[in-house]
Amino acid sequence: MPFSSKTKFSQAKLLPHLMKMGEFMRKGFEHYVQMKAADVELDPDMLGAFIEMQMDQWHPKLSGKHLMDGDTKSAGSRFLAGIIFNYISSSPPEAK
């Protein structure tokens, strides 16, 4: 079906993909915590590369159309890594 101004965009159809992105974000957060515990410093680009590797076999589609090419996966994984870093830096310090 060709795109037209009458094509409807269903937010509900995006929910499974957004949930999957949340899983990748969780994996990225857990990886960051593990690396921090091992005294390994990560920056957002390094964490983004880890998340992108986790996304390797994920090929989301919407109405039969592929949603992510390589560049989009790179940008999406870096976006998730940025959110993780912003969340971590805005969290209150842990009690000792």
Buried (B, 14 or more C-beta within 10 A) or exposed (E): EEEEEEEEEEEEEBEEBEEEBEEBBEBBBEBBEEBEEEEEEBEBEBBBBBBBEBBEEBEBEEEEEEBBEEEEBBEBBBBBBBBBBEEEEEEEEEEE
